[in-house]
Amino acid sequence: MSKAPKASTVRLIVGAGKAAPTPPVGPALGARGVKSMDFCKEFNARTAHIIPGTPIPTLITVQPDRSFTFITKTPTVSFLLKSVTGLEKGPAKPGHETLATISLKHVYEIAKIKQTDSHMQRLSLESIARTIVGSARSLGIQVVP
């Protein structure tokens, strides 16, 4: 009795509208027998409305017959926080330096964006906002009321 092969999942963060069959996309999908160019065309078409280069977490499900489906999520919290504050990168000593400040209003706007992700829909806006405040703290961003 043999088991049917299972679908495998690949997690990637790809720039909106900038998917190309180069690393990380090419090797990750090529290893599973998927034509990376097919994914790139579909991904770029689906993310055409987003600012080019915005990092989009993507979950690709590869079936045993080498067909695939993918889900795009909202940009990462750290990217959204950096774009709101204009920071290039986080601090050298996380938790010890303050590089920027944002208001609680900004935190809740980011929480509303993140709430559209399927894995966040069951969480309250307040609990999502708390995780964003924690991420902001590690990026050297102080949240003010």
N, CA, C and O atoms as a GROMACS GRO file, in nm:
protein
  580
    1MET      N    1   0.084  -0.117   0.000
    1MET     CA    2   0.000   0.000   0.000
    1MET      C    3   0.090   0.124   0.000
    1MET      O    4   0.164   0.148   0.095
    2SER      N    5   0.081   0.202  -0.106
    2SER     CA    6   0.165   0.322  -0.114
    2SER      C    7   0.081   0.446  -0.083
    2SER      O    8  -0.038   0.451  -0.112
    3LYS      N    9   0.147   0.542  -0.026
    3LYS     CA   10   0.079   0.667   0.006
    3LYS      C   11   0.087   0.761  -0.113
    3LYS      O   12   0.187   0.762  -0.185
    4ALA      N   13  -0.018   0.839  -0.132
    4ALA     CA   14  -0.018   0.939  -0.240
    4ALA      C   15   0.079   1.050  -0.201
    4ALA      O   16   0.084   1.090  -0.084
    5PRO      N   17   0.157   1.102  -0.298
    5PRO     CA   18   0.249   1.211  -0.264
    5PRO      C   19   0.171   1.334  -0.218
    5PRO      O   20   0.063   1.364  -0.268
    6LYS      N   21   0.229   1.404  -0.121
    6LYS     CA   22   0.162   1.520  -0.065
    6LYS      C   23   0.209   1.649  -0.133
    6LYS      O   24   0.316   1.655  -0.193
    7ALA      N   25   0.124   1.748  -0.123
    7ALA     CA   26   0.161   1.881  -0.174
    7ALA      C   27   0.265   1.941  -0.080
    7ALA      O   28   0.259   1.919   0.041
    8SER      N   29   0.358   2.017  -0.135
    8SER     CA   30   0.457   2.084  -0.051
    8SER      C   31   0.433   2.234  -0.056
    8SER      O   32   0.379   2.286  -0.154
    9THR      N   33   0.472   2.302   0.050
    9THR     CA   34   0.454   2.448   0.053
    9THR      C   35   0.590   2.517   0.057
    9THR      O   36   0.685   2.469   0.119
   10VAL      N   37   0.595   2.630  -0.010
   10VAL     CA   38   0.716   2.711  -0.014
   10VAL      C   39   0.678   2.850   0.034
   10VAL      O   40   0.582   2.909  -0.016
   11ARG      N   41   0.754   2.903   0.130
   11ARG     CA   42   0.730   3.038   0.180
   11ARG      C   43   0.840   3.128   0.125
   11ARG      O   44   0.959   3.101   0.145
   12LEU      N   45   0.801   3.235   0.058
   12LEU     CA   46   0.897   3.330   0.003
   12LEU      C   47   0.849   3.472   0.031
   12LEU      O   48   0.730   3.497   0.047
   13ILE      N   49   0.943   3.565   0.036
   13ILE     CA   50   0.908   3.706   0.039
   13ILE      C   51   0.961   3.765  -0.091
   13ILE      O   52   1.082   3.770  -0.113
   14VAL      N   53   0.868   3.808  -0.177
   14VAL     CA   54   0.904   3.854  -0.311
   14VAL      C   55   0.858   3.999  -0.327
   14VAL      O   56   0.750   4.036  -0.280
   15GLY      N   57   0.939   4.080  -0.393
   15GLY     CA   58   0.902   4.219  -0.420
   15GLY      C   59   0.785   4.226  -0.515
   15GLY      O   60   0.783   4.157  -0.617
   16ALA      N   61   0.686   4.309  -0.484
   16ALA     CA   62   0.566   4.322  -0.568
   16ALA      C   63   0.605   4.362  -0.710
   16ALA      O   64   0.678   4.459  -0.730
   17GLY      N   65   0.556   4.286  -0.808
   17GLY     CA   66   0.582   4.317  -0.948
   17GLY      C   67   0.725   4.292  -0.991
   17GLY      O   68   0.761   4.324  -1.104
   18LYS      N   69   0.808   4.235  -0.904
   18LYS     CA   70   0.949   4.216  -0.936
   18LYS      C   71   0.992   4.070  -0.929
   18LYS      O   72   1.112   4.043  -0.917
   19ALA      N   73   0.898   3.977  -0.936
   19ALA     CA   74   0.935   3.836  -0.932
   19ALA      C   75   1.011   3.801  -1.060
   19ALA      O   76   0.968   3.836  -1.170
   20ALA      N   77   1.123   3.733  -1.044
   20ALA     CA   78   1.204   3.690  -1.157
   20ALA      C   79   1.256   3.550  -1.126
   20ALA      O   80   1.266   3.513  -1.009
   21PRO      N   81   1.289   3.471  -1.229
   21PRO     CA   82   1.334   3.334  -1.203
   21PRO      C   83   1.476   3.326  -1.144
   21PRO      O   84   1.541   3.222  -1.154
   22THR      N   85   1.522   3.433  -1.082
   22THR     CA   86   1.651   3.434  -1.014
   22THR      C   87   1.628   3.399  -0.867
   22THR      O   88   1.513   3.392  -0.824
   23PRO      N   89   1.735   3.375  -0.789
   23PRO     CA   90   1.712   3.348  -0.646
   23PRO      C   91   1.637   3.463  -0.580
   23PRO      O   92   1.662   3.578  -0.617
   24PRO      N   93   1.547   3.440  -0.486
   24PRO     CA   94   1.514   3.313  -0.423
   24PRO      C   95   1.407   3.231  -0.497
   24PRO      O   96   1.388   3.114  -0.466
   25VAL      N   97   1.338   3.292  -0.594
   25VAL     CA   98   1.224   3.225  -0.659
   25VAL      C   99   1.268   3.103  -0.740
   25VAL      O  100   1.214   2.993  -0.721
   26GLY      N  101   1.362   3.120  -0.830
   26GLY     CA  102   1.405   3.012  -0.920
   26GLY      C  103   1.445   2.884  -0.850
   26GLY      O  104   1.386   2.779  -0.877
   27PRO      N  105   1.546   2.888  -0.761
   27PRO     CA  106   1.589   2.765  -0.694
   27PRO      C  107   1.481   2.700  -0.607
   27PRO      O  108   1.470   2.578  -0.603
   28ALA      N  109   1.400   2.783  -0.538
   28ALA     CA  110   1.297   2.728  -0.449
   28ALA      C  111   1.192   2.651  -0.527
   28ALA      O  112   1.148   2.544  -0.484
   29LEU      N  113   1.151   2.704  -0.642
   29LEU     CA  114   1.048   2.636  -0.721
   29LEU      C  115   1.108   2.529  -0.812
   29LEU      O  116   1.048   2.424  -0.833
   30GLY      N  117   1.226   2.556  -0.866
   30GLY     CA  118   1.293   2.460  -0.954
   30GLY      C  119   1.320   2.328  -0.884
   30GLY      O  120   1.312   2.222  -0.946
   31ALA      N  121   1.353   2.333  -0.756
   31ALA     CA  122   1.380   2.213  -0.678
   31ALA      C  123   1.254   2.125  -0.667
   31ALA      O  124   1.264   2.005  -0.643
   32ARG      N  125   1.138   2.186  -0.685
   32ARG     CA  126   1.012   2.111  -0.677
   32ARG      C  127   0.952   2.085  -0.815
   32ARG      O  128   0.839   2.037  -0.826
   33GLY      N  129   1.027   2.116  -0.920
   33GLY     CA  130   0.984   2.086  -1.056
   33GLY      C  131   0.884   2.184  -1.115
   33GLY      O  132   0.818   2.151  -1.214
   34VAL      N  133   0.872   2.303  -1.057
   34VAL     CA  134   0.777   2.403  -1.107
   34VAL      C  135   0.852   2.499  -1.199
   34VAL      O  136   0.965   2.539  -1.169
   35LYS      N  137   0.789   2.536  -1.310
   35LYS     CA  138   0.850   2.636  -1.398
   35LYS      C  139   0.838   2.771  -1.330
   35LYS      O  140   0.728   2.824  -1.315
   36SER      N  141   0.950   2.827  -1.288
   36SER     CA  142   0.946   2.952  -1.212
   36SER      C  143   0.894   3.068  -1.294
   36SER      O  144   0.837   3.162  -1.239
   37MET      N  145   0.911   3.063  -1.427
   37MET     CA  146   0.862   3.172  -1.511
   37MET      C  147   0.709   3.182  -1.506
   37MET      O  148   0.653   3.291  -1.509
   38ASP      N  149   0.642   3.066  -1.499
   38ASP     CA  150   0.495   3.066  -1.488
   38ASP      C  151   0.451   3.136  -1.360
   38ASP      O  152   0.358   3.217  -1.361
   39PHE      N  153   0.520   3.103  -1.249
   39PHE     CA  154   0.488   3.169  -1.121
   39PHE      C  155   0.514   3.319  -1.130
   39PHE      O  156   0.431   3.399  -1.086
   40CYS      N  157   0.629   3.356  -1.187
   40CYS     CA  158   0.667   3.498  -1.193
   40CYS      C  159   0.564   3.580  -1.269
   40CYS      O  160   0.526   3.689  -1.225
   41LYS      N  161   0.517   3.529  -1.384
   41LYS     CA  162   0.418   3.603  -1.464
   41LYS      C  163   0.289   3.622  -1.384
   41LYS      O  164   0.233   3.732  -1.381
   42GLU      N  165   0.242   3.515  -1.321
   42GLU     CA  166   0.117   3.522  -1.246
   42GLU      C  167   0.130   3.613  -1.123
   42GLU      O  168   0.041   3.692  -1.094
   43PHE      N  169   0.244   3.601  -1.052
   43PHE     CA  170   0.267   3.683  -0.933
   43PHE      C  171   0.274   3.831  -0.970
   43PHE      O  172   0.212   3.914  -0.904
   44ASN      N  173   0.350   3.863  -1.074
   44ASN     CA  174   0.365   4.003  -1.116
   44ASN      C  175   0.231   4.062  -1.160
   44ASN      O  176   0.204   4.180  -1.135
   45ALA      N  177   0.147   3.981  -1.227
   45ALA     CA  178   0.015   4.029  -1.268
   45ALA      C  179  -0.073   4.055  -1.146
   45ALA      O  180  -0.146   4.154  -1.141
   46ARG      N  181  -0.066   3.965  -1.047
   46ARG     CA  182  -0.150   3.977  -0.928
   46ARG      C  183  -0.107   4.091  -0.837
   46ARG      O  184  -0.189   4.144  -0.762
   47THR      N  185   0.021   4.130  -0.842
   47THR     CA  186   0.071   4.236  -0.754
   47THR      C  187   0.097   4.366  -0.829
   47THR      O  188   0.169   4.453  -0.779
   48ALA      N  189   0.042   4.380  -0.948
   48ALA     CA  190   0.066   4.499  -1.030
   48ALA      C  191   0.012   4.627  -0.965
   48ALA      O  192   0.064   4.735  -0.989
   49HIS      N  193  -0.093   4.615  -0.882
   49HIS     CA  194  -0.154   4.732  -0.818
   49HIS      C  195  -0.079   4.782  -0.696
   49HIS      O  196  -0.112   4.887  -0.641
   50ILE      N  197   0.022   4.707  -0.652
   50ILE     CA  198   0.099   4.742  -0.532
   50ILE      C  199   0.226   4.816  -0.575
   50ILE      O  200   0.277   4.793  -0.684
   51ILE      N  201   0.276   4.906  -0.490
   51ILE     CA  202   0.399   4.980  -0.520
   51ILE      C  203   0.510   4.878  -0.551
   51ILE      O  204   0.536   4.790  -0.469
   52PRO      N  205   0.575   4.890  -0.668
   52PRO     CA  206   0.679   4.793  -0.706
   52PRO      C  207   0.790   4.782  -0.602
   52PRO      O  208   0.838   4.883  -0.549
   53GLY      N  209   0.829   4.658  -0.573
   53GLY     CA  210   0.936   4.633  -0.478
   53GLY      C  211   0.890   4.611  -0.335
   53GLY      O  212   0.971   4.571  -0.250
   54THR      N  213   0.763   4.637  -0.304
   54THR     CA  214   0.711   4.614  -0.170
   54THR      C  215   0.722   4.465  -0.138
   54THR      O  216   0.671   4.383  -0.214
   55PRO      N  217   0.789   4.428  -0.028
   55PRO     CA  218   0.805   4.284   0.002
   55PRO      C  219   0.671   4.219   0.039
   55PRO      O  220   0.606   4.257   0.135
   56ILE      N  221   0.633   4.120  -0.040
   56ILE     CA  222   0.505   4.051  -0.021
   56ILE      C  223   0.532   3.907   0.022
   56ILE      O  224   0.586   3.828  -0.056
   57PRO      N  225   0.496   3.870   0.146
   57PRO     CA  226   0.508   3.729   0.186
   57PRO      C  227   0.412   3.644   0.102
   57PRO      O  228   0.294   3.678   0.087
   58THR      N  229   0.464   3.535   0.047
   58THR     CA  230   0.386   3.452  -0.044
   58THR      C  231   0.397   3.307   0.000
   58THR      O  232   0.505   3.259   0.033
   59LEU      N  233   0.284   3.237   0.000
   59LEU     CA  234   0.279   3.096   0.036
   59LEU      C  235   0.241   3.019  -0.090
   59LEU      O  236   0.128   3.030  -0.139
   60ILE      N  237   0.335   2.940  -0.142
   60ILE     CA  238   0.312   2.867  -0.267
   60ILE      C  239   0.292   2.720  -0.233
   60ILE      O  240   0.374   2.658  -0.166
   61THR      N  241   0.180   2.663  -0.280
   61THR     CA  242   0.151   2.522  -0.260
   61THR      C  243   0.176   2.449  -0.391
   61THR      O  244   0.111   2.476  -0.492
   62VAL      N  245   0.272   2.357  -0.389
   62VAL     CA  246   0.308   2.282  -0.509
   62VAL      C  247   0.246   2.143  -0.499
   62VAL      O  248   0.272   2.070  -0.403
   63GLN      N  249   0.164   2.107  -0.597
   63GLN     CA  250   0.098   1.977  -0.600
   63GLN      C  251   0.195   1.871  -0.656
   63GLN      O  252   0.294   1.907  -0.720
   64PRO      N  253   0.167   1.743  -0.632
   64PRO     CA  254   0.255   1.637  -0.685
   64PRO      C  255   0.266   1.639  -0.838
   64PRO      O  256   0.368   1.596  -0.893
   65ASP      N  257   0.162   1.689  -0.908
   65ASP     CA  258   0.168   1.695  -1.055
   65ASP      C  259   0.238   1.820  -1.104
   65ASP      O  260   0.230   1.854  -1.223
   66ARG      N  261   0.307   1.890  -1.015
   66ARG     CA  262   0.385   2.011  -1.042
   66ARG      C  263   0.302   2.135  -1.074
   66ARG      O  264   0.356   2.237  -1.117
   67SER      N  265   0.173   2.128  -1.052
   67SER     CA  266   0.091   2.249  -1.062
   67SER      C  267   0.104   2.322  -0.929
   67SER      O  268   0.145   2.263  -0.830
   68PHE      N  269   0.069   2.450  -0.927
   68PHE     CA  270   0.085   2.526  -0.804
   68PHE      C  271  -0.026   2.628  -0.787
   68PHE      O  272  -0.089   2.671  -0.884
   69THR      N  273  -0.049   2.666  -0.663
   69THR     CA  274  -0.137   2.777  -0.629
   69THR      C  275  -0.059   2.861  -0.529
   69THR      O  276   0.030   2.810  -0.460
   70PHE      N  277  -0.092   2.989  -0.520
   70PHE     CA  278  -0.023   3.070  -0.420
   70PHE      C  279  -0.114   3.174  -0.360
   70PHE      O  280  -0.211   3.219  -0.422
   71ILE      N  281  -0.081   3.211  -0.237
   71ILE     CA  282  -0.155   3.311  -0.161
   71ILE      C  283  -0.057   3.424  -0.130
   71ILE      O  284   0.053   3.399  -0.081
   72THR      N  285  -0.097   3.547  -0.159
   72THR     CA  286  -0.014   3.661  -0.121
   72THR      C  287  -0.072   3.722   0.005
   72THR      O  288  -0.194   3.727   0.023
   73LYS      N  289   0.016   3.767   0.092
   73LYS     CA  290  -0.027   3.830   0.217
   73LYS      C  291   0.009   3.978   0.213
   73LYS      O  292   0.068   4.025   0.116
   74THR      N  293  -0.025   4.049   0.317
   74THR     CA  294   0.008   4.192   0.323
   74THR      C  295   0.157   4.207   0.354
   74THR      O  296   0.219   4.115   0.406
   75PRO      N  297   0.215   4.323   0.322
   75PRO     CA  298   0.358   4.343   0.349
   75PRO      C  299   0.391   4.320   0.497
   75PRO      O  300   0.304   4.328   0.583
   76THR      N  301   0.517   4.291   0.524
   76THR     CA  302   0.561   4.263   0.661
   76THR      C  303   0.544   4.386   0.750
   76THR      O  304   0.548   4.500   0.703
   77VAL      N  305   0.524   4.361   0.879
   77VAL     CA  306   0.507   4.470   0.976
   77VAL      C  307   0.630   4.560   0.977
   77VAL      O  308   0.619   4.683   0.981
   78SER      N  309   0.748   4.499   0.973
   78SER     CA  310   0.870   4.580   0.978
   78SER      C  311   0.880   4.672   0.856
   78SER      O  312   0.924   4.787   0.868
   79PHE      N  313   0.838   4.623   0.738
   79PHE     CA  314   0.840   4.708   0.619
   79PHE      C  315   0.742   4.825   0.635
   79PHE      O  316   0.775   4.939   0.603
   80LEU      N  317   0.621   4.796   0.685
   80LEU     CA  318   0.520   4.900   0.703
   80LEU      C  319   0.566   5.004   0.805
   80LEU      O  320   0.547   5.124   0.785
   81LEU      N  321   0.627   4.958   0.915
   81LEU     CA  322   0.677   5.052   1.016
   81LEU      C  323   0.790   5.138   0.960
   81LEU      O  324   0.794   5.259   0.983
   82LYS      N  325   0.881   5.076   0.885
   82LYS     CA  326   0.992   5.152   0.827
   82LYS      C  327   0.941   5.253   0.725
   82LYS      O  328   0.995   5.364   0.717
   83SER      N  329   0.839   5.217   0.647
   83SER     CA  330   0.789   5.311   0.547
   83SER      C  331   0.715   5.428   0.612
   83SER      O  332   0.720   5.540   0.561
   84VAL      N  333   0.647   5.404   0.724
   84VAL     CA  334   0.578   5.512   0.796
   84VAL      C  335   0.679   5.610   0.856
   84VAL      O  336   0.660   5.731   0.851
   85THR      N  337   0.788   5.556   0.913
   85THR     CA  338   0.886   5.641   0.981
   85THR      C  339   0.998   5.690   0.891
   85THR      O  340   1.069   5.785   0.925
   86GLY      N  341   1.014   5.626   0.775
   86GLY     CA  342   1.122   5.665   0.684
   86GLY      C  343   1.257   5.607   0.722
   86GLY      O  344   1.360   5.653   0.672
   87LEU      N  345   1.258   5.507   0.809
   87LEU     CA  346   1.384   5.444   0.849
   87LEU      C  347   1.437   5.354   0.738
   87LEU      O  348   1.360   5.290   0.667
   88GLU      N  349   1.569   5.348   0.724
   88GLU     CA  350   1.632   5.258   0.628
   88GLU      C  351   1.651   5.120   0.691
   88GLU      O  352   1.623   5.017   0.629
   89LYS      N  353   1.699   5.119   0.816
   89LYS     CA  354   1.723   4.993   0.886
   89LYS      C  355   1.703   5.014   1.035
   89LYS      O  356   1.692   5.126   1.083
   90GLY      N  357   1.699   4.903   1.108
   90GLY     CA  358   1.678   4.908   1.252
   90GLY      C  359   1.803   4.951   1.327
   90GLY      O  360   1.906   4.978   1.265
   91PRO      N  361   1.795   4.958   1.460
   91PRO     CA  362   1.908   5.005   1.540
   91PRO      C  363   2.017   4.899   1.555
   91PRO      O  364   1.992   4.780   1.534
   92ALA      N  365   2.138   4.943   1.591
   92ALA     CA  366   2.248   4.851   1.616
   92ALA      C  367   2.222   4.772   1.744
   92ALA      O  368   2.256   4.653   1.752
   93LYS      N  369   2.162   4.837   1.845
   93LYS     CA  370   2.127   4.771   1.971
   93LYS      C  371   1.975   4.778   1.990
   93LYS      O  372   1.926   4.876   2.046
   94PRO      N  373   1.901   4.678   1.944
   94PRO     CA  374   1.755   4.681   1.959
   94PRO      C  375   1.714   4.692   2.107
   94PRO      O  376   1.769   4.624   2.192
   95GLY      N  377   1.618   4.780   2.134
   95GLY     CA  378   1.569   4.798   2.270
   95GLY      C  379   1.646   4.903   2.350
   95GLY      O  380   1.604   4.941   2.458
   96HIS      N  381   1.761   4.949   2.296
   96HIS     CA  382   1.842   5.047   2.368
   96HIS      C  383   1.842   5.184   2.301
   96HIS      O  384   1.871   5.285   2.366
   97GLU      N  385   1.809   5.189   2.173
   97GLU     CA  386   1.811   5.315   2.099
   97GLU      C  387   1.670   5.346   2.048
   97GLU      O  388   1.594   5.255   2.016
   98THR      N  389   1.636   5.476   2.042
   98THR     CA  390   1.512   5.519   1.981
   98THR      C  391   1.547   5.600   1.857
   98THR      O  392   1.610   5.705   1.866
   99LEU      N  393   1.506   5.548   1.741
   99LEU     CA  394   1.539   5.613   1.614
   99LEU      C  395   1.425   5.700   1.561
   99LEU      O  396   1.449   5.795   1.486
  100ALA      N  397   1.302   5.668   1.599
  100ALA     CA  398   1.187   5.743   1.549
  100ALA      C  399   1.069   5.724   1.643
  100ALA      O  400   1.072   5.638   1.732
  101THR      N  401   0.965   5.806   1.623
  101THR     CA  402   0.842   5.789   1.701
  101THR      C  403   0.724   5.788   1.605
  101THR      O  404   0.724   5.856   1.502
  102ILE      N  405   0.623   5.710   1.640
  102ILE     CA  406   0.497   5.709   1.564
  102ILE      C  407   0.381   5.716   1.663
  102ILE      O  408   0.397   5.686   1.781
  103SER      N  409   0.266   5.755   1.612
  103SER     CA  410   0.149   5.765   1.699
  103SER      C  411   0.074   5.632   1.702
  103SER      O  412   0.093   5.546   1.617
  104LEU      N  413  -0.010   5.619   1.802
  104LEU     CA  414  -0.093   5.499   1.815
  104LEU      C  415  -0.188   5.486   1.695
  104LEU      O  416  -0.226   5.376   1.657
  105LYS      N  417  -0.224   5.599   1.636
  105LYS     CA  418  -0.310   5.599   1.517
  105LYS      C  419  -0.243   5.522   1.403
  105LYS      O  420  -0.307   5.443   1.334
  106HIS      N  421  -0.112   5.546   1.384
  106HIS     CA  422  -0.038   5.473   1.281
  106HIS      C  423  -0.037   5.323   1.309
  106HIS      O  424  -0.052   5.242   1.217
  107VAL      N  425  -0.018   5.287   1.436
  107VAL     CA  426  -0.016   5.146   1.475
  107VAL      C  427  -0.148   5.079   1.439
  107VAL      O  428  -0.149   4.969   1.385
  108TYR      N  429  -0.260   5.147   1.469
  108TYR     CA  430  -0.390   5.088   1.439
  108TYR      C  431  -0.416   5.082   1.288
  108TYR      O  432  -0.485   4.991   1.241
  109GLU      N  433  -0.362   5.177   1.211
  109GLU     CA  434  -0.378   5.170   1.065
  109GLU      C  435  -0.302   5.050   1.009
  109GLU      O  436  -0.351   4.981   0.920
  110ILE      N  437  -0.181   5.024   1.061
  110ILE     CA  438  -0.105   4.906   1.020
  110ILE      C  439  -0.179   4.780   1.062
  110ILE      O  440  -0.183   4.682   0.987
  111ALA      N  441  -0.237   4.781   1.182
  111ALA     CA  442  -0.313   4.665   1.231
  111ALA      C  443  -0.432   4.635   1.140
  111ALA      O  444  -0.463   4.519   1.115
  112LYS      N  445  -0.498   4.741   1.090
  112LYS     CA  446  -0.611   4.720   0.998
  112LYS      C  447  -0.564   4.656   0.868
  112LYS      O  448  -0.633   4.571   0.812
  113ILE      N  449  -0.447   4.696   0.820
  113ILE     CA  450  -0.390   4.636   0.699
  113ILE      C  451  -0.360   4.488   0.724
  113ILE      O  452  -0.396   4.402   0.644
  114LYS      N  453  -0.295   4.458   0.836
  114LYS     CA  454  -0.256   4.321   0.868
  114LYS      C  455  -0.377   4.233   0.897
  114LYS      O  456  -0.370   4.111   0.879
  115GLN      N  457  -0.487   4.292   0.943
  115GLN     CA  458  -0.606   4.214   0.977
  115GLN      C  459  -0.669   4.148   0.855
  115GLN      O  460  -0.746   4.053   0.869
  116THR      N  461  -0.636   4.196   0.735
  116THR     CA  462  -0.692   4.135   0.613
  116THR      C  463  -0.626   4.001   0.581
  116THR      O  464  -0.682   3.924   0.502
  117ASP      N  465  -0.510   3.969   0.641
  117ASP     CA  466  -0.447   3.838   0.622
  117ASP      C  467  -0.534   3.730   0.684
  117ASP      O  468  -0.594   3.750   0.789
  118SER      N  469  -0.541   3.614   0.617
  118SER     CA  470  -0.630   3.507   0.663
  118SER      C  471  -0.595   3.458   0.804
  118SER      O  472  -0.686   3.427   0.882
  119HIS      N  473  -0.468   3.450   0.838
  119HIS     CA  474  -0.430   3.399   0.970
  119HIS      C  475  -0.450   3.502   1.082
  119HIS      O  476  -0.436   3.469   1.199
  120MET      N  477  -0.482   3.627   1.047
  120MET     CA  478  -0.502   3.731   1.148
  120MET      C  479  -0.650   3.766   1.168
  120MET      O  480  -0.683   3.842   1.259
  121GLN      N  481  -0.738   3.712   1.086
  121GLN     CA  482  -0.879   3.753   1.089
  121GLN      C  483  -0.948   3.718   1.220
  121GLN      O  484  -1.046   3.784   1.256
  122ARG      N  485  -0.902   3.616   1.290
  122ARG     CA  486  -0.967   3.578   1.416
  122ARG      C  487  -0.918   3.662   1.534
  122ARG      O  488  -0.978   3.659   1.642
  123LEU      N  489  -0.810   3.737   1.514
  123LEU     CA  490  -0.755   3.817   1.623
  123LEU      C  491  -0.823   3.953   1.630
  123LEU      O  492  -0.869   4.007   1.530
  124SER      N  493  -0.828   4.008   1.751
  124SER     CA  494  -0.885   4.142   1.766
  124SER      C  495  -0.784   4.245   1.717
  124SER      O  496  -0.664   4.220   1.714
  125LEU      N  497  -0.835   4.360   1.678
  125LEU     CA  498  -0.749   4.468   1.630
  125LEU      C  499  -0.650   4.508   1.739
  125LEU      O  500  -0.535   4.542   1.711
  126GLU      N  501  -0.695   4.504   1.864
  126GLU     CA  502  -0.609   4.541   1.977
  126GLU      C  503  -0.491   4.445   1.991
  126GLU      O  504  -0.379   4.490   2.014
  127SER      N  505  -0.514   4.315   1.977
  127SER     CA  506  -0.404   4.220   1.993
  127SER      C  507  -0.305   4.230   1.877
  127SER      O  508  -0.185   4.213   1.897
  128ILE      N  509  -0.354   4.258   1.757
  128ILE     CA  510  -0.264   4.280   1.643
  128ILE      C  511  -0.181   4.405   1.668
  128ILE      O  512  -0.060   4.407   1.642
  129ALA      N  513  -0.245   4.511   1.719
  129ALA     CA  514  -0.175   4.636   1.748
  129ALA      C  515  -0.065   4.614   1.853
  129ALA      O  516   0.042   4.674   1.845
  130ARG      N  517  -0.092   4.527   1.952
  130ARG     CA  518   0.009   4.499   2.055
  130ARG      C  519   0.133   4.435   1.992
  130ARG      O  520   0.245   4.470   2.029
  131THR      N  521   0.114   4.342   1.899
  131THR     CA  522   0.230   4.279   1.834
  131THR      C  523   0.307   4.382   1.752
  131THR      O  524   0.429   4.375   1.743
  132ILE      N  525   0.235   4.476   1.691
  132ILE     CA  526   0.299   4.580   1.611
  132ILE      C  527   0.382   4.672   1.701
  132ILE      O  528   0.491   4.715   1.663
  133VAL      N  529   0.329   4.703   1.821
  133VAL     CA  530   0.404   4.786   1.916
  133VAL      C  531   0.534   4.714   1.955
  133VAL      O  532   0.639   4.778   1.966
  134GLY      N  533   0.528   4.583   1.974
  134GLY     CA  534   0.648   4.505   2.006
  134GLY      C  535   0.748   4.508   1.892
  134GLY      O  536   0.869   4.522   1.915
  135SER      N  537   0.700   4.495   1.769
  135SER     CA  538   0.789   4.503   1.653
  135SER      C  539   0.851   4.642   1.642
  135SER      O  540   0.969   4.655   1.610
  136ALA      N  541   0.770   4.744   1.669
  136ALA     CA  542   0.820   4.882   1.663
  136ALA      C  543   0.932   4.902   1.765
  136ALA      O  544   1.033   4.966   1.736
  137ARG      N  545   0.912   4.848   1.884
  137ARG     CA  546   1.013   4.863   1.990
  137ARG      C  547   1.145   4.799   1.946
  137ARG      O  548   1.251   4.857   1.969
  138SER      N  549   1.139   4.682   1.884
  138SER     CA  550   1.263   4.615   1.842
  138SER      C  551   1.329   4.687   1.724
  138SER      O  552   1.448   4.669   1.699
  139LEU      N  553   1.252   4.768   1.651
  139LEU     CA  554   1.309   4.847   1.542
  139LEU      C  555   1.358   4.984   1.589
  139LEU      O  556   1.406   5.064   1.508
  140GLY      N  557   1.346   5.012   1.719
  140GLY     CA  558   1.390   5.140   1.771
  140GLY      C  559   1.289   5.251   1.747
  140GLY      O  560   1.326   5.368   1.739
  141ILE      N  561   1.161   5.214   1.736
  141ILE     CA  562   1.055   5.310   1.714
  141ILE      C  563   0.972   5.321   1.841
  141ILE      O  564   0.922   5.221   1.892
  142GLN      N  565   0.958   5.442   1.892
  142GLN     CA  566   0.878   5.464   2.011
  142GLN      C  567   0.735   5.498   1.970
  142GLN      O  568   0.712   5.582   1.882
  143VAL      N  569   0.638   5.432   2.035
  143VAL     CA  570   0.497   5.459   2.006
  143VAL      C  571   0.444   5.557   2.110
  143VAL      O  572   0.450   5.531   2.230
  144VAL      N  573   0.392   5.671   2.062
  144VAL     CA  574   0.338   5.772   2.153
  144VAL      C  575   0.186   5.781   2.135
  144VAL      O  576   0.137   5.763   2.023
  145PRO      N  577   0.112   5.807   2.243
  145PRO     CA  578  -0.035   5.815   2.230
  145PRO      C  579  -0.082   5.933   2.148
  145PRO      O  580  -0.202   5.951   2.129
   0.00000   0.00000   0.00000
